[in-house]
Amino acid sequence: MTTVGVVTGAGRGMGFECAKRLTTMVDTLVLVDYDGATVTAAAQQLSADGGAVVEPFVLDITDVAGLAGLAARVSELGTLRAVAHVAGISPTMADWQRIFTVDLIGTANLAEALRPLATVCTAWVCFASMAPTIGGVEIDPATAAVLDDPLHEHFLDRIRESFGPMVEHPGVAYSLAKLGVRRFAQQEAVRLGPSGGRICSISPGLIDTPQGRQEAADNPRMAAWAEQTPLARLGQADEVAAVAAFVLSDAASFLNGIDLLVDGGLCAAVRGPQPALDS
């Protein structure tokens, strides 16, 4: 049996670090990214490092026909063993509609394409965010029902109608979309059950990546959050990739349908009960 891994957003940052980890876990690794030059260079670098056979696959995660092509290629290569879905965009990168389309609808469409390939050895991890937790995002049952149906043909209209005009703020849209990813992983765990496959989500905190630095330059709250992080530093992409690799490993074979918050304790410091100070 030839095992196959898929990493989206694999050209840089946390996606690339996840790909590095997966080269020792599968026989063939497919690196997916919309940037052809970047993902080709990443594949060449990982191939030179040894381990799995690595090939690039240029794809915009919102391209449904392209996702079908990805699924067909994975099926040709062997048995789907691991998926690390890291691709996504953040508030400074697009408007609210594009954020939902990439981060949540794209996640659901990727799952639709790859779900038929799931077996008892298949494990998924999809990247959410600490944003809903640190922001204290709360939604009513009606909005939750809309958020849980991202492939509805009128999803964007429905989420705006249900949540209200504030959803058009990119930061709000990002938090809601990532909350949707968490909820999607919970529901997908049930859908994958009959095949024996499993899925979890990961919610990174403040991670030192180019995308993270871009967000920090536009959001002054992030500097304050960095100071409040109990570990007193930013996280590194490889630290998040290490968690993803564990989730995808056989050692985590009964871990399913949950979100793992990888934030250095920031959300605990900001939203949790504060420790008493000695007098």
MIDOSE-1310 file (N, C-alpha, C; in nm, 2 decimals, decimal comma, always signed):
residues 279
mttv	+0,08/-0,12/+0,00/+0,00/+0,00/+0,00/+0,09/+0,12/+0,00; +0,07/+0,21/-0,10/+0,14/+0,34/-0,11/+0,06/+0,44/-0,04; +0,11/+0,50/+0,07/+0,04/+0,60/+0,14/+0,06/+0,74/+0,09; -0,04/+0,82/+0,09/-0,03/+0,96/+0,03/-0,07/+1,06/+0,13
gvvt	+0,00/+1,17/+0,13/-0,03/+1,28/+0,22/-0,06/+1,41/+0,13; -0,14/+1,49/+0,18/-0,18/+1,62/+0,12/-0,16/+1,73/+0,21; -0,09/+1,84/+0,17/-0,07/+1,96/+0,25/-0,11/+2,08/+0,17; -0,21/+2,15/+0,21/-0,25/+2,27/+0,14/-0,18/+2,39/+0,20
gagr	-0,17/+2,50/+0,12/-0,09/+2,61/+0,17/+0,05/+2,58/+0,20; +0,11/+2,48/+0,12/+0,23/+2,42/+0,16/+0,36/+2,49/+0,12; +0,34/+2,61/+0,05/+0,45/+2,68/+0,00/+0,53/+2,76/+0,10; +0,47/+2,78/+0,21/+0,54/+2,87/+0,31/+0,48/+2,85/+0,45
gmgf	+0,55/+2,91/+0,54/+0,49/+2,92/+0,68/+0,46/+2,79/+0,74; +0,34/+2,78/+0,81/+0,30/+2,66/+0,88/+0,27/+2,55/+0,78; +0,23/+2,58/+0,66/+0,20/+2,47/+0,56/+0,33/+2,40/+0,53; +0,44/+2,48/+0,50/+0,56/+2,42/+0,47/+0,62/+2,34/+0,58
ecak	+0,61/+2,39/+0,70/+0,66/+2,31/+0,82/+0,58/+2,18/+0,84; +0,45/+2,18/+0,81/+0,37/+2,06/+0,82/+0,42/+1,96/+0,71; +0,45/+2,02/+0,59/+0,49/+1,93/+0,48/+0,63/+1,86/+0,52; +0,72/+1,94/+0,58/+0,84/+1,88/+0,63/+0,82/+1,76/+0,72
rltt	+0,73/+1,78/+0,81/+0,70/+1,67/+0,91/+0,64/+1,55/+0,84; +0,55/+1,57/+0,74/+0,48/+1,46/+0,67/+0,57/+1,38/+0,58; +0,69/+1,43/+0,54/+0,78/+1,36/+0,45/+0,83/+1,23/+0,52; +0,82/+1,22/+0,65/+0,86/+1,10/+0,72/+0,74/+1,01/+0,75
mvdt	+0,62/+1,05/+0,71/+0,50/+0,98/+0,76/+0,43/+0,91/+0,64; +0,45/+0,95/+0,52/+0,39/+0,90/+0,40/+0,49/+0,86/+0,29; +0,44/+0,79/+0,19/+0,53/+0,75/+0,08/+0,54/+0,86/-0,02; +0,42/+0,92/-0,05/+0,41/+1,03/-0,15/+0,34/+1,15/-0,09
lvlv	+0,39/+1,26/-0,11/+0,34/+1,38/-0,05/+0,30/+1,48/-0,16; +0,18/+1,53/-0,16/+0,13/+1,63/-0,26/+0,12/+1,76/-0,19; +0,20/+1,86/-0,24/+0,20/+1,99/-0,19/+0,11/+2,08/-0,27; +0,01/+2,14/-0,21/-0,09/+2,22/-0,28/-0,07/+2,36/-0,24
dydg	-0,07/+2,45/-0,34/-0,06/+2,59/-0,32/-0,11/+2,66/-0,44; -0,16/+2,79/-0,43/-0,20/+2,86/-0,55/-0,08/+2,93/-0,62; +0,03/+2,94/-0,55/+0,15/+3,00/-0,60/+0,24/+2,90/-0,66; +0,24/+2,88/-0,79/+0,31/+2,78/-0,86/+0,46/+2,78/-0,83
atvt	+0,52/+2,90/-0,84/+0,67/+2,90/-0,82/+0,71/+2,87/-0,68; +0,63/+2,91/-0,58/+0,66/+2,88/-0,44/+0,64/+2,74/-0,41; +0,54/+2,68/-0,45/+0,51/+2,54/-0,42/+0,61/+2,44/-0,50; +0,65/+2,48/-0,61/+0,75/+2,40/-0,69/+0,88/+2,41/-0,62
aaaq	+0,92/+2,52/-0,57/+1,05/+2,54/-0,50/+1,04/+2,46/-0,37; +0,93/+2,46/-0,30/+0,91/+2,38/-0,17/+0,92/+2,24/-0,20; +0,86/+2,19/-0,31/+0,87/+2,05/-0,34/+1,01/+2,01/-0,38; +1,08/+2,09/-0,45/+1,22/+2,06/-0,48/+1,31/+2,05/-0,35
qlsa	+1,29/+2,15/-0,26/+1,36/+2,15/-0,14/+1,34/+2,02/-0,05; +1,21/+1,98/-0,04/+1,18/+1,87/+0,04/+1,22/+1,74/-0,03; +1,22/+1,73/-0,16/+1,27/+1,62/-0,23/+1,42/+1,60/-0,21; +1,49/+1,71/-0,20/+1,63/+1,70/-0,18/+1,67/+1,65/-0,04
dgga	+1,57/+1,68/+0,05/+1,60/+1,64/+0,19/+1,58/+1,49/+0,22; +1,52/+1,42/+0,12/+1,49/+1,28/+0,13/+1,36/+1,25/+0,20; +1,32/+1,12/+0,20/+1,19/+1,08/+0,26/+1,09/+1,06/+0,15; +0,98/+1,11/+0,16/+0,87/+1,08/+0,07/+0,90/+1,14/-0,07
vvep	+0,84/+1,08/-0,17/+0,83/+1,14/-0,30/+0,74/+1,26/-0,29; +0,79/+1,37/-0,34/+0,71/+1,50/-0,32/+0,68/+1,56/-0,46; +0,55/+1,60/-0,47/+0,52/+1,66/-0,60/+0,43/+1,78/-0,57; +0,45/+1,89/-0,65/+0,36/+2,01/-0,63/+0,23/+2,00/-0,71
fvld	+0,13/+2,06/-0,66/+0,00/+2,07/-0,73/-0,05/+2,21/-0,71; -0,05/+2,28/-0,82/-0,09/+2,42/-0,82/-0,25/+2,43/-0,82; -0,30/+2,50/-0,72/-0,45/+2,50/-0,70/-0,49/+2,61/-0,61; -0,59/+2,68/-0,65/-0,67/+2,77/-0,57/-0,77/+2,69/-0,50
itdv	-0,77/+2,69/-0,37/-0,86/+2,60/-0,29/-1,00/+2,63/-0,31; -1,04/+2,74/-0,37/-1,18/+2,77/-0,40/-1,22/+2,71/-0,54; -1,13/+2,65/-0,61/-1,16/+2,60/-0,74/-1,22/+2,45/-0,73; -1,35/+2,44/-0,74/-1,41/+2,31/-0,72/-1,36/+2,21/-0,82
agla	-1,35/+2,25/-0,95/-1,31/+2,15/-1,05/-1,16/+2,11/-1,02; -1,08/+2,21/-0,98/-0,94/+2,18/-0,94/-0,93/+2,08/-0,83; -1,02/+2,10/-0,73/-1,02/+2,00/-0,62/-1,06/+1,86/-0,66; -1,15/+1,85/-0,76/-1,18/+1,72/-0,82/-1,05/+1,66/-0,88
glaa	-0,98/+1,74/-0,95/-0,85/+1,70/-1,01/-0,75/+1,65/-0,90; -0,75/+1,72/-0,79/-0,66/+1,68/-0,68/-0,70/+1,55/-0,63; -0,83/+1,53/-0,61/-0,87/+1,40/-0,56/-0,84/+1,29/-0,66; -0,85/+1,31/-0,78/-0,82/+1,21/-0,88/-0,67/+1,18/-0,88
rvse	-0,59/+1,28/-0,86/-0,44/+1,26/-0,86/-0,41/+1,18/-0,73; -0,46/+1,21/-0,62/-0,44/+1,13/-0,50/-0,48/+0,99/-0,51; -0,59/+0,96/-0,57/-0,64/+0,83/-0,60/-0,54/+0,75/-0,69; -0,48/+0,82/-0,79/-0,39/+0,75/-0,87/-0,26/+0,71/-0,80
lgtl	-0,22/+0,80/-0,70/-0,10/+0,78/-0,63/-0,10/+0,67/-0,53; -0,22/+0,65/-0,46/-0,23/+0,54/-0,36/-0,34/+0,57/-0,26; -0,32/+0,53/-0,14/-0,42/+0,54/-0,03/-0,40/+0,67/+0,05; -0,51/+0,75/+0,06/-0,50/+0,87/+0,14/-0,47/+0,84/+0,29
rava	-0,36/+0,89/+0,33/-0,32/+0,87/+0,47/-0,33/+0,99/+0,56; -0,30/+1,11/+0,51/-0,29/+1,23/+0,59/-0,33/+1,35/+0,51; -0,40/+1,44/+0,57/-0,43/+1,57/+0,51/-0,41/+1,68/+0,61; -0,32/+1,77/+0,58/-0,30/+1,89/+0,66/-0,35/+2,01/+0,58
hvag	-0,47/+2,06/+0,61/-0,53/+2,17/+0,54/-0,50/+2,30/+0,61; -0,39/+2,37/+0,56/-0,34/+2,49/+0,62/-0,38/+2,61/+0,54; -0,41/+2,60/+0,42/-0,44/+2,71/+0,33/-0,55/+2,80/+0,39; -0,53/+2,93/+0,38/-0,63/+3,02/+0,43/-0,58/+3,16/+0,42
ispt	-0,67/+3,26/+0,44/-0,63/+3,40/+0,44/-0,68/+3,47/+0,56; -0,62/+3,58/+0,59/-0,65/+3,65/+0,72/-0,71/+3,79/+0,69; -0,75/+3,87/+0,79/-0,83/+3,99/+0,77/-0,77/+4,09/+0,68; -0,64/+4,11/+0,67/-0,58/+4,21/+0,59/-0,57/+4,17/+0,44
madw	-0,60/+4,05/+0,41/-0,57/+4,00/+0,28/-0,69/+4,00/+0,18; -0,81/+4,03/+0,23/-0,93/+4,02/+0,14/-1,05/+4,08/+0,21; -1,16/+4,09/+0,14/-1,29/+4,14/+0,20/-1,36/+4,02/+0,26; -1,47/+4,05/+0,33/-1,54/+3,95/+0,41/-1,59/+3,83/+0,33
qrif	-1,63/+3,86/+0,21/-1,68/+3,75/+0,12/-1,57/+3,65/+0,08; -1,46/+3,71/+0,04/-1,35/+3,62/+0,00/-1,29/+3,54/+0,12; -1,29/+3,60/+0,24/-1,25/+3,53/+0,36/-1,33/+3,41/+0,39; -1,46/+3,43/+0,38/-1,55/+3,31/+0,40/-1,53/+3,21/+0,29
tvdl	-1,52/+3,26/+0,17/-1,50/+3,16/+0,06/-1,38/+3,08/+0,06; -1,27/+3,14/+0,10/-1,14/+3,06/+0,11/-1,14/+2,98/+0,24; -1,16/+3,04/+0,36/-1,14/+2,98/+0,48/-1,24/+2,87/+0,52; -1,37/+2,90/+0,50/-1,47/+2,80/+0,54/-1,53/+2,72/+0,42
igta	-1,57/+2,79/+0,32/-1,63/+2,72/+0,20/-1,52/+2,64/+0,14; -1,40/+2,69/+0,13/-1,29/+2,61/+0,07/-1,26/+2,48/+0,15; -1,27/+2,49/+0,28/-1,25/+2,38/+0,37/-1,35/+2,27/+0,34; -1,48/+2,31/+0,33/-1,59/+2,22/+0,31/-1,58/+2,16/+0,17
nlae	-1,54/+2,23/+0,07/-1,52/+2,18/-0,07/-1,41/+2,08/-0,07; -1,30/+2,11/+0,00/-1,19/+2,01/+0,00/-1,23/+1,88/+0,06; -1,31/+1,89/+0,17/-1,36/+1,77/+0,23/-1,45/+1,69/+0,14; -1,54/+1,76/+0,07/-1,62/+1,70/-0,03/-1,55/+1,62/-0,13
alrp	-1,43/+1,68/-0,18/-1,35/+1,61/-0,28/-1,28/+1,49/-0,23; -1,23/+1,50/-0,11/-1,14/+1,40/-0,05/-1,21/+1,29/+0,03; -1,33/+1,32/+0,08/-1,40/+1,23/+0,17/-1,41/+1,09/+0,11; -1,45/+1,08/-0,02/-1,46/+0,94/-0,07/-1,34/+0,86/-0,07
latv	-1,22/+0,92/-0,05/-1,09/+0,85/-0,04/-1,06/+0,80/+0,10; -1,13/+0,84/+0,20/-1,10/+0,81/+0,34/-1,11/+0,67/+0,37; -1,01/+0,62/+0,44/-1,01/+0,48/+0,49/-0,98/+0,48/+0,64; -0,96/+0,36/+0,70/-0,93/+0,35/+0,84/-0,80/+0,41/+0,87
ctaw	-0,71/+0,44/+0,77/-0,58/+0,49/+0,80/-0,58/+0,64/+0,78; -0,69/+0,70/+0,74/-0,69/+0,84/+0,70/-0,71/+0,94/+0,82; -0,62/+1,03/+0,83/-0,64/+1,14/+0,94/-0,62/+1,27/+0,88; -0,70/+1,36/+0,93/-0,71/+1,50/+0,88/-0,68/+1,60/+0,99
vcfa	-0,62/+1,71/+0,96/-0,62/+1,82/+1,05/-0,64/+1,95/+0,96; -0,73/+2,03/+1,01/-0,76/+2,16/+0,94/-0,73/+2,27/+1,03; -0,68/+2,38/+0,98/-0,64/+2,49/+1,06/-0,75/+2,59/+1,08; -0,78/+2,62/+1,20/-0,88/+2,72/+1,24/-0,79/+2,84/+1,29
smap	-0,83/+2,89/+1,41/-0,76/+3,01/+1,47/-0,80/+3,03/+1,61; -0,72/+3,10/+1,69/-0,76/+3,13/+1,82/-0,86/+3,25/+1,82; -0,88/+3,31/+1,70/-0,96/+3,44/+1,70/-1,09/+3,43/+1,76; -1,17/+3,32/+1,73/-1,30/+3,31/+1,80/-1,30/+3,30/+1,95
tigg	-1,19/+3,24/+2,00/-1,18/+3,22/+2,14/-1,14/+3,35/+2,21; -1,03/+3,41/+2,16/-0,98/+3,53/+2,23/-1,08/+3,65/+2,21; -1,16/+3,64/+2,10/-1,26/+3,75/+2,07/-1,39/+3,72/+2,14; -1,40/+3,60/+2,20/-1,53/+3,57/+2,27/-1,65/+3,57/+2,18
veid	-1,63/+3,52/+2,06/-1,74/+3,51/+1,96/-1,85/+3,42/+2,01; -1,97/+3,48/+2,01/-2,09/+3,40/+2,04/-2,19/+3,41/+1,93; -2,26/+3,30/+1,90/-2,36/+3,31/+1,79/-2,49/+3,24/+1,84; -2,60/+3,29/+1,79/-2,73/+3,23/+1,83/-2,75/+3,10/+1,75
pata	-2,85/+3,02/+1,79/-2,87/+2,90/+1,71/-2,90/+2,91/+1,57; -2,97/+3,02/+1,53/-3,00/+3,04/+1,39/-2,87/+3,07/+1,31; -2,78/+3,15/+1,36/-2,65/+3,18/+1,30/-2,57/+3,05/+1,29; -2,57/+2,97/+1,40/-2,50/+2,85/+1,40/-2,54/+2,75/+1,29
avld	-2,67/+2,75/+1,27/-2,73/+2,66/+1,16/-2,68/+2,71/+1,03; -2,67/+2,84/+1,01/-2,62/+2,89/+0,88/-2,47/+2,86/+0,86; -2,40/+2,88/+0,97/-2,25/+2,86/+0,97/-2,22/+2,71/+0,94; -2,31/+2,62/+0,98/-2,29/+2,48/+0,97/-2,33/+2,43/+0,83
dplh	-2,37/+2,52/+0,74/-2,41/+2,48/+0,61/-2,33/+2,57/+0,50; -2,20/+2,56/+0,50/-2,12/+2,65/+0,42/-2,14/+2,62/+0,27; -2,18/+2,51/+0,23/-2,20/+2,48/+0,09/-2,34/+2,51/+0,03; -2,42/+2,58/+0,11/-2,55/+2,63/+0,06/-2,52/+2,73/-0,04
ehfl	-2,59/+2,73/-0,15/-2,57/+2,81/-0,27/-2,58/+2,96/-0,23; -2,65/+2,99/-0,13/-2,67/+3,13/-0,09/-2,61/+3,16/+0,05; -2,50/+3,09/+0,08/-2,44/+3,09/+0,21/-2,40/+3,24/+0,25; -2,34/+3,31/+0,16/-2,29/+3,44/+0,20/-2,41/+3,54/+0,23
drir	-2,51/+3,53/+0,15/-2,63/+3,61/+0,18/-2,69/+3,57/+0,32; -2,70/+3,44/+0,34/-2,76/+3,39/+0,46/-2,68/+3,43/+0,59; -2,55/+3,42/+0,58/-2,47/+3,46/+0,70/-2,48/+3,61/+0,73; -2,49/+3,69/+0,63/-2,50/+3,83/+0,65/-2,64/+3,86/+0,71
esfg	-2,74/+3,80/+0,66/-2,87/+3,82/+0,71/-2,89/+3,78/+0,85; -2,82/+3,67/+0,89/-2,84/+3,61/+1,02/-2,75/+3,69/+1,12; -2,63/+3,72/+1,09/-2,54/+3,78/+1,19/-2,55/+3,93/+1,19; -2,58/+3,99/+1,07/-2,60/+4,13/+1,06/-2,48/+4,20/+0,99
pmve	-2,49/+4,33/+0,96/-2,39/+4,40/+0,88/-2,25/+4,40/+0,94; -2,23/+4,37/+1,07/-2,10/+4,36/+1,12/-2,01/+4,25/+1,06; -2,08/+4,16/+1,00/-2,01/+4,05/+0,94/-1,92/+4,10/+0,82; -1,95/+4,22/+0,77/-1,87/+4,27/+0,66/-1,74/+4,32/+0,71
hpgv	-1,71/+4,33/+0,84/-1,58/+4,37/+0,89/-1,49/+4,25/+0,87; -1,37/+4,26/+0,80/-1,29/+4,15/+0,78/-1,25/+4,07/+0,90; -1,22/+4,14/+1,01/-1,19/+4,07/+1,13/-1,30/+3,99/+1,19; -1,42/+4,04/+1,18/-1,54/+3,96/+1,23/-1,56/+3,84/+1,14
aysl	-1,55/+3,87/+1,00/-1,57/+3,76/+0,91/-1,47/+3,65/+0,93; -1,34/+3,69/+0,96/-1,24/+3,59/+0,99/-1,27/+3,50/+1,11; -1,31/+3,57/+1,22/-1,34/+3,50/+1,34/-1,46/+3,40/+1,32; -1,56/+3,45/+1,25/-1,67/+3,36/+1,22/-1,64/+3,24/+1,13
aklg	-1,56/+3,27/+1,03/-1,52/+3,17/+0,93/-1,44/+3,06/+1,01; -1,35/+3,10/+1,09/-1,26/+3,01/+1,16/-1,34/+2,93/+1,27; -1,44/+3,00/+1,33/-1,53/+2,92/+1,42/-1,61/+2,82/+1,33; -1,64/+2,86/+1,21/-1,71/+2,76/+1,12/-1,62/+2,64/+1,09
vrrf	-1,49/+2,67/+1,08/-1,39/+2,55/+1,05/-1,39/+2,46/+1,17; -1,39/+2,51/+1,29/-1,39/+2,43/+1,41/-1,52/+2,34/+1,41; -1,63/+2,41/+1,39/-1,76/+2,33/+1,39/-1,76/+2,23/+1,28; -1,70/+2,27/+1,16/-1,70/+2,17/+1,05/-1,62/+2,05/+1,09
aqqe	-1,51/+2,07/+1,15/-1,43/+1,95/+1,19/-1,51/+1,86/+1,28; -1,58/+1,91/+1,38/-1,67/+1,83/+1,46/-1,77/+1,75/+1,38; -1,83/+1,81/+1,29/-1,93/+1,75/+1,21/-1,87/+1,64/+1,11; -1,75/+1,68/+1,06/-1,69/+1,59/+0,97/-1,64/+1,47/+1,04
avrl	-1,61/+1,48/+1,16/-1,57/+1,36/+1,24/-1,68/+1,25/+1,24; -1,80/+1,30/+1,24/-1,92/+1,21/+1,24/-1,93/+1,15/+1,10; -1,92/+1,24/+1,00/-1,93/+1,19/+0,86/-1,82/+1,09/+0,82; -1,70/+1,11/+0,88/-1,59/+1,02/+0,84/-1,60/+0,89/+0,92
gpsg	-1,68/+0,88/+1,03/-1,69/+0,77/+1,11/-1,70/+0,64/+1,04; -1,80/+0,62/+0,95/-1,82/+0,49/+0,89/-1,69/+0,44/+0,81; -1,61/+0,53/+0,76/-1,49/+0,49/+0,69/-1,37/+0,46/+0,78; -1,39/+0,50/+0,91/-1,28/+0,48/+1,00/-1,18/+0,60/+1,00
gric	-1,20/+0,70/+0,92/-1,12/+0,82/+0,92/-1,15/+0,91/+1,03; -1,06/+1,00/+1,06/-1,08/+1,10/+1,17/-1,03/+1,23/+1,13; -1,07/+1,33/+1,21/-1,03/+1,47/+1,18/-1,03/+1,56/+1,31; -0,94/+1,65/+1,32/-0,94/+1,75/+1,42/-0,91/+1,88/+1,36
sisp	-0,93/+1,99/+1,44/-0,89/+2,12/+1,39/-0,78/+2,17/+1,49; -0,70/+2,26/+1,44/-0,59/+2,32/+1,52/-0,62/+2,47/+1,52; -0,61/+2,54/+1,63/-0,62/+2,69/+1,64/-0,49/+2,75/+1,68; -0,41/+2,80/+1,59/-0,29/+2,86/+1,63/-0,31/+3,00/+1,69
glid	-0,22/+3,04/+1,78/-0,22/+3,17/+1,84/-0,13/+3,26/+1,76; -0,05/+3,34/+1,82/+0,04/+3,44/+1,76/+0,16/+3,36/+1,71; +0,17/+3,33/+1,58/+0,28/+3,26/+1,53/+0,37/+3,34/+1,44; +0,50/+3,33/+1,45/+0,59/+3,42/+1,37/+0,60/+3,36/+1,23
tpqg	+0,52/+3,41/+1,15/+0,52/+3,38/+1,00/+0,50/+3,51/+0,93; +0,53/+3,51/+0,80/+0,51/+3,63/+0,72/+0,36/+3,68/+0,72; +0,27/+3,59/+0,72/+0,13/+3,63/+0,73/+0,10/+3,68/+0,86; +0,15/+3,62/+0,97/+0,13/+3,67/+1,10/+0,19/+3,81/+1,12
rqea	+0,31/+3,84/+1,07/+0,37/+3,97/+1,08/+0,29/+4,07/+1,00; +0,23/+4,03/+0,89/+0,14/+4,13/+0,81/+0,02/+4,17/+0,90; -0,04/+4,07/+0,96/-0,15/+4,10/+1,05/-0,11/+4,19/+1,17; +0,00/+4,16/+1,23/+0,05/+4,24/+1,34/+0,07/+4,39/+1,31
adnp	+0,11/+4,41/+1,18/+0,14/+4,55/+1,14/+0,01/+4,63/+1,13; -0,10/+4,56/+1,11/-0,23/+4,63/+1,09/-0,32/+4,62/+1,21; -0,28/+4,54/+1,31/-0,37/+4,52/+1,43/-0,29/+4,55/+1,55; -0,31/+4,67/+1,61/-0,23/+4,70/+1,73/-0,26/+4,61/+1,85
rmaa	-0,37/+4,55/+1,86/-0,40/+4,46/+1,97/-0,31/+4,34/+1,98; -0,25/+4,30/+1,86/-0,16/+4,19/+1,86/-0,04/+4,21/+1,94; +0,01/+4,33/+1,94/+0,13/+4,36/+2,02/+0,10/+4,34/+2,17; -0,02/+4,39/+2,21/-0,06/+4,37/+2,35/-0,08/+4,22/+2,39
waeq	-0,14/+4,15/+2,29/-0,15/+4,00/+2,32/-0,02/+3,93/+2,33; +0,08/+3,98/+2,25/+0,21/+3,92/+2,26/+0,27/+3,93/+2,40; +0,25/+4,05/+2,45/+0,30/+4,08/+2,59/+0,22/+4,00/+2,69; +0,10/+3,96/+2,67/+0,02/+3,89/+2,76/+0,04/+3,74/+2,75
tpla	+0,10/+3,69/+2,65/+0,12/+3,55/+2,63/+0,21/+3,49/+2,75; +0,16/+3,40/+2,83/+0,24/+3,35/+2,94/+0,38/+3,30/+2,91; +0,40/+3,24/+2,79/+0,53/+3,20/+2,75/+0,62/+3,31/+2,71; +0,57/+3,43/+2,70/+0,64/+3,55/+2,67/+0,72/+3,55/+2,54
rlgq	+0,66/+3,49/+2,44/+0,72/+3,49/+2,31/+0,61/+3,45/+2,21; +0,64/+3,48/+2,08/+0,56/+3,43/+1,97/+0,58/+3,28/+1,95; +0,49/+3,21/+1,90/+0,51/+3,07/+1,86/+0,58/+3,06/+1,73; +0,64/+2,95/+1,70/+0,71/+2,92/+1,58/+0,63/+2,82/+1,49
adev	+0,64/+2,84/+1,36/+0,56/+2,76/+1,27/+0,59/+2,61/+1,29; +0,71/+2,57/+1,32/+0,74/+2,43/+1,35/+0,67/+2,38/+1,47; +0,65/+2,46/+1,57/+0,58/+2,42/+1,69/+0,44/+2,38/+1,66; +0,37/+2,45/+1,58/+0,23/+2,42/+1,54/+0,24/+2,29/+1,45
aava	+0,33/+2,29/+1,36/+0,35/+2,17/+1,27/+0,37/+2,04/+1,36; +0,44/+2,05/+1,47/+0,46/+1,94/+1,55/+0,33/+1,88/+1,61; +0,24/+1,98/+1,65/+0,11/+1,94/+1,70/+0,03/+1,87/+1,58; +0,03/+1,93/+1,46/-0,04/+1,87/+1,35/+0,01/+1,73/+1,32
afvl	+0,15/+1,71/+1,33/+0,20/+1,58/+1,30/+0,16/+1,48/+1,40; +0,15/+1,52/+1,53/+0,10/+1,43/+1,63/-0,05/+1,39/+1,60; -0,13/+1,49/+1,57/-0,27/+1,46/+1,54/-0,28/+1,36/+1,43; -0,20/+1,37/+1,33/-0,20/+1,28/+1,21/-0,14/+1,15/+1,23
sdaa	-0,06/+1,13/+1,34/+0,01/+1,01/+1,36/-0,07/+0,90/+1,42; -0,02/+0,78/+1,42/-0,09/+0,66/+1,48/-0,10/+0,68/+1,63; -0,01/+0,76/+1,69/-0,01/+0,77/+1,83/-0,14/+0,85/+1,88; -0,20/+0,92/+1,78/-0,33/+0,99/+1,82/-0,45/+0,92/+1,76
sfln	-0,45/+0,79/+1,75/-0,55/+0,72/+1,68/-0,69/+0,73/+1,73; -0,71/+0,78/+1,86/-0,84/+0,79/+1,92/-0,88/+0,94/+1,94; -0,80/+1,03/+1,88/-0,82/+1,17/+1,89/-0,90/+1,21/+1,77; -1,02/+1,27/+1,79/-1,11/+1,29/+1,68/-1,22/+1,39/+1,72
gidl	-1,25/+1,48/+1,62/-1,36/+1,58/+1,64/-1,34/+1,69/+1,74; -1,21/+1,72/+1,77/-1,19/+1,83/+1,87/-1,10/+1,94/+1,81; -1,09/+2,05/+1,88/-1,00/+2,16/+1,84/-0,89/+2,16/+1,94; -0,76/+2,18/+1,89/-0,65/+2,19/+1,97/-0,60/+2,34/+1,96
lvdg	-0,60/+2,41/+2,08/-0,56/+2,55/+2,08/-0,41/+2,55/+2,11; -0,33/+2,61/+2,02/-0,18/+2,61/+2,03/-0,14/+2,76/+2,03; -0,15/+2,82/+2,15/-0,14/+2,97/+2,16/-0,04/+3,01/+2,27; +0,03/+2,92/+2,33/+0,12/+2,96/+2,44/+0,05/+3,00/+2,56
glca	-0,08/+2,97/+2,57/-0,15/+3,01/+2,69/-0,22/+3,15/+2,69; -0,21/+3,21/+2,57/-0,26/+3,35/+2,56/-0,41/+3,36/+2,59; -0,49/+3,27/+2,53/-0,64/+3,27/+2,56/-0,67/+3,25/+2,71; -0,59/+3,17/+2,77/-0,61/+3,14/+2,91/-0,58/+3,27/+2,99
avrg	-0,48/+3,34/+2,95/-0,44/+3,47/+3,02/-0,54/+3,58/+3,00; -0,60/+3,59/+2,87/-0,69/+3,70/+2,84/-0,83/+3,67/+2,88; -0,88/+3,55/+2,87/-1,02/+3,52/+2,89/-1,04/+3,43/+3,02; -0,94/+3,37/+3,07/-0,96/+3,28/+3,18/-0,96/+3,36/+3,31
pqpa	-0,99/+3,29/+3,43/-0,98/+3,35/+3,56/-0,84/+3,40/+3,59; -0,82/+3,51/+3,65/-0,69/+3,56/+3,67/-0,64/+3,51/+3,81; -0,51/+3,47/+3,81/-0,45/+3,42/+3,94/-0,45/+3,52/+4,05; -0,47/+3,48/+4,17/-0,45/+3,58/+4,28/-0,31/+3,62/+4,30
lds	-0,28/+3,74/+4,33/-0,15/+3,79/+4,35/-0,11/+3,78/+4,50; +0,01/+3,74/+4,53/+0,06/+3,74/+4,67/+0,07/+3,88/+4,72; +0,03/+3,90/+4,84/+0,05/+4,03/+4,90/+0,19/+4,05/+4,95
